[in-house]
């Protein structure tokens, strides 16, 4: 008898007990229980709800984004010592598994199947803030929580109001300096209210604690990177009607003989970068901040140095996590003003077979530029398993 399963409870479909349950539910769902007592108050509430709905609406704009959109420009802004370089290194490590030793110029990474990000570190001067405010799609505003808001932060926010207000995410750093939990909670609340006053109510604010092995904690960086990867951007009016470009790499192609004869001569410079906004014509005058207006001699469409993945998988593969940073030490190549530095691992060749390719700077009594020259074995540090070769352009 004990092994027999017990019967399940079945609710009554008829009878006094079933009517009692229906009466209880009817009392809970009384439609007149929460009716407004005042008609004037109900009218004010309805008007306020309609105003809130209308404030969310925007004038429709033409979407000029191509099928393969250019990278989203993410500018990291903050006073000195707030951790801008550390944050960029942590985000690049999160997206591409690369370790950056030095940040020079824009850094483009593939963050998703249909999105790329270009990180720019903004120096602490008014001209750089103006240039960054004109082109940035997303601002990571770093604030030292142990010190509070500084004058540079308010100056940058005033600049953004002139050129169009992009998306802004606040980041509080140096939270590990607080040893008291109550003081940390009070500081977070105070800085959040101040940040909401300057930006808007409900602006997103992230918290970064201490640095571990030169980077921020993985969980905190992952939360920030996921939020950046899914953000939606609304094109600003000026950027949607003008072409503009952020140069990833700059090369000076001026003849060296002319530079030696006259250091102040006119120079021929090539700029590489992603074009944004409207199409750029060869007859359009280009304005370069700090230099003036110029007409381009030639416009050339090049292959994408950091393409999006072709396969539509759910997750990015390791091969698709590309990075494009010509000015930084990524991929063993560093571009300088008049040279290209290449890191050649020593395990691929014997020390006696290493060669140095160096172009001749003087035209007389030297071999032809670009010709390989045999050099004696290089004395390398046993702890450094690479040699550096210098390629000079003539």
C-alpha positions, 0 to 999 in steps of 0.5 A: 500500500505504501508503494502506491503513488498518491493522487494529485490534487484537483481543484473543484470546478463546481460547488461552493468552494469553487465559487469562493475562489472566484469571489476572491479573484474578483475582489483582487481585480477590482477595476475601480480600486485604483481610479484617480480621485481627482479629474484635474490630477488625472489630466495633468498626469496624462499630459505629462505622459504625453510630453515624455513620449514626445520628447523621445521622438526625433526628426527622421534623418537619412541613414547614410551608413553603408552596408559595411559601416566604418569603425565607431570612433571611441574617444577616451577622455580624462585628466592626466593620471585617470587611467586612459592608457590602461583602459585602452590596453584592457579593452584591446586585450579583451577584444583581440587578445593583444598586449599593447606596450605603447599607444600611438595613434588610433587603434581599430579592432573588430568587436563583433560580426558587424561592428568595429571600434577605433580607440583614440586617446585624447591628450590634455589640451584644448585643441585636441579636445576640440578635434576629438569632439568633432569626430567621436561617436562615443566618449568614455569620460574617465573621472578619478573617484579619489579626487572628483571632477576636475576643470578639464572635464567641464571644459570638454563637456562645454566643447561637446555642446558646440559640435554636437553631443555624442553618446557619453559613458562615465567611468570612475577609476581609482576606487581601490584607494577607498579603504572604508566601504561607507565612504566608497558608497557615499562617493559613488552616489555623490559622483553619480548625481553630479554626473547625471546633472552634467549629462542627463538623468540616468546616464550610464556610469561604470566603476573600475577598481584597482589595476592588476598586472597593468590592466583593470579586472577582467569582469569589469572590463567585460561589462564595459566592452559588452555595453559598448558592443551593443550600443546604438548611435544616432548620426549627428546633423553635421556629420551626416551632411559632410565627409570627414576622415580620421587619419590612421597613418601619415606618410611624408613623401617629400624628396629628401634632397628638397628637405636638405636644401630647404627644410621649410619647403612644401611637402607631399603628405599621404593620409590613410583612414576610413572615410565617414559621412558623405562621399568625398570628391577630388575637387572638394577643399579639405580642412585640416585642423591647425594647418588650413584648407587644401585641395587633394591631388589624388584620392584612392580607394584601398583594401580594408586593412581590418575587414569584418568577418565573412562567415555569420557565426554566432561568435567571433573566431580567433582569426576574425579578431583583427587589430589595425594599429599602424602607429603602435607596435602591433604585428611586429611593424612600427611606422615612423616619420621616415622609416619602418621598424620590423621585428624579426624573431631570431628563431626563424634564422641563424645569427650569421644569416641575418641581414640589414637592409638600409637605403643609402642617404648619400647618392655618391660612393654607395650601393643602390638603395634597397640592395641587400648587404651582408653584415656580421652577426649581431650580438643579441641579448640572450633574453631578447629573442628578436632582432630589429631591422630598419627600412629607410625610404629614399 
